[in-house]
Amino acid sequence: MKTKFLKIFAVIFSVALLLTGCATVSNVYDKNGNPIYFDEISYFGGQVAKIGDYLYYANGYTDASGDSFDYDQAAKTGYLSRIDLSKDFVFDSEIEDSNKKDSSPENIEKVSDRFVGYQNQDMFALGSYLYFTSTNTHKTSSLEYDYSRVTLFRVAFNGDNLKEIYTTRYDDKSEITVQKGSDGNYYYIICAQNSDEEYELSSIKIGDNIGERKVLAQSVESFVMPDENSTIKEILYTTTNDDGEIEIKSVNFANSQTKDFSYSENNEISLVDRCGDIVFYTADKLNADIEVFYKDLTLTDNHFDGDKRFYSADSISNVMKVGEGYCFLSSNGSLIYKTLDGSSKKIISSEETFDLLFENNGWIYYSTTTEINRISVVDLSEENVVTMTEIVSGTYGFSDGYIYYFAKLENQTSSDTEESTDENYYLYRAPIDGTMNYQLIGKTL
């Protein structure tokens, strides 16, 4: 999976805390009657997970970053749910056909009371478990709740055996991803701030058994993670040595083996992104303007020479492989498409305010606070996927031809009547082909 699924930094509070409990829903079986088991990671964009015929998801969404955040109130709508997609949705008998897309299905099941629907939500399936993120509920040393911290959990598909794996703080410079290592096992890979306010790399093996967290590198300044297309199962990072010199290193997150890279001492190097085995980095080459270069890790040399120029900018971000080239956000906020050695073309102007979501069959999907749209990289044709009154931009799930997103209810009784307006966000879905046939999936209060 393409993964920057969390922006975090790390303070560990509890590792492998087992939270036992009875199953809340039935188990999930395949068509042969065997329990569902995933040998490989099954990932659907982070907001949902498809397990057998069931869709698992956060029922609702609440921003947990503000001082007024109330965990108990948010958990009333943002708990972990599932619904059987192989069966027709069931609605209250009083709901007319014309109102069903704005009404909650009645066959929604609650899997866990844990609050999962917020800005750092992510989930995926591996083995017999659903892995997901939640806000921290441990008290600090001053006996206060710090909801800026994030907790990683896993739970059996029937809601049993909830286990806490790791609890962290987070910030915009940090990242956690899940990747297969050189040993064939899957790992959480985390670059996060430690208690000394320095960034460090660490890993946690996951699967049938959860491993201990291993620190891989400390005093990290810039880094790039591998992804599902990387054959080199290493994390690259920069750090400054005792002599004040920048060092470029890599570490194998499965076996902790390290490697050193070199570069011209005339350059200042910063790693910015990675797709497969192509690493993008900036260099202030010979005191000229900073530009973006690239390096192919499959080549035998260990030198960041600044010869392979990619793009004239002081940085780029959100790089994704699209066909023969790459889409990325320029430093001014435009969406650009470019092959490694070819010319670039602007896909979306920086004059628009948008959040980049994902690519599918040459279409780039992006969102605003009212719309989800897609644009063709080939001919720049655009289509509207769905328009609603208020959408949580930047979050999505993707499965079986549907995009899943959070939005406020579309058709409600006016607030000037006895019945108040529901201001919560709930999960919706819409076909990705732009038919505008949206459907409420979350259960309203």
HELIX and SHEET records of a PDB file:
HELIX    1   1 TYR A   71  ALA A   75  1                                   5    
HELIX    2   2 ASP A   97  ASP A  102  5                                   6    
HELIX    3   3 LYS A  285  ASN A  287  5                                   3    
SHEET    1   A 6 LEU A  17  LEU A  19  0                                        
SHEET    2   A 6 LEU A 162  THR A 168 -1                                        
SHEET    3   A 6 VAL A 150  ALA A 156 -1                                        
SHEET    4   A 6 TYR A 129  THR A 135 -1                                        
SHEET    5   A 6 MET A 123  GLY A 127 -1                                        
SHEET    6   A 6 PHE A  38  TYR A  43 -1                                        
SHEET    1   B 4 VAL A  48  ILE A  51  0                                        
SHEET    2   B 4 TYR A  54  ALA A  58 -1                                        
SHEET    3   B 4 TYR A  79  ASP A  84 -1                                        
SHEET    4   B 4 ILE A 108  PHE A 115 -1                                        
SHEET    1   C 4 GLY A  60  TYR A  61  0                                        
SHEET    2   C 4 TYR A 425  PRO A 431 -1                                        
SHEET    3   C 4 TYR A 402  LYS A 408 -1                                        
SHEET    4   C 4 GLY A 397  SER A 399 -1                                        
SHEET    1   D 3 GLY A  60  TYR A  61  0                                        
SHEET    2   D 3 TYR A 425  PRO A 431 -1                                        
SHEET    3   D 3 GLN A 439  LEU A 440 -1                                        
SHEET    1   E 4 GLU A 175  LYS A 180  0                                        
SHEET    2   E 4 TYR A 186  GLN A 193 -1                                        
SHEET    3   E 4 TYR A 199  ILE A 206 -1                                        
SHEET    4   E 4 LYS A 214  ALA A 217 -1                                        
SHEET    1   F 5 SER A 222  VAL A 224  0                                        
SHEET    2   F 5 GLU A 234  THR A 240 -1                                        
SHEET    3   F 5 ILE A 246  ASN A 252 -1                                        
SHEET    4   F 5 THR A 258  TYR A 263 -1                                        
SHEET    5   F 5 HIS A 303  PHE A 304  1                                        
SHEET    1   G 4 ILE A 269  CYS A 275  0                                        
SHEET    2   G 4 ILE A 278  ALA A 283 -1                                        
SHEET    3   G 4 GLU A 291  ASP A 296 -1                                        
SHEET    4   G 4 ARG A 309  TYR A 311 -1                                        
SHEET    1   H 4 ILE A 316  VAL A 322  0                                        
SHEET    2   H 4 GLY A 325  SER A 330 -1                                        
SHEET    3   H 4 LEU A 335  LYS A 338 -1                                        
SHEET    4   H 4 SER A 344  ILE A 348 -1                                        
SHEET    1   I 4 ASP A 355  ASN A 360  0                                        
SHEET    2   I 4 TRP A 363  SER A 367 -1                                        
SHEET    3   I 4 GLU A 371  SER A 376 -1                                        
SHEET    4   I 4 GLU A 382  THR A 387 -1                                        
END                                                                             
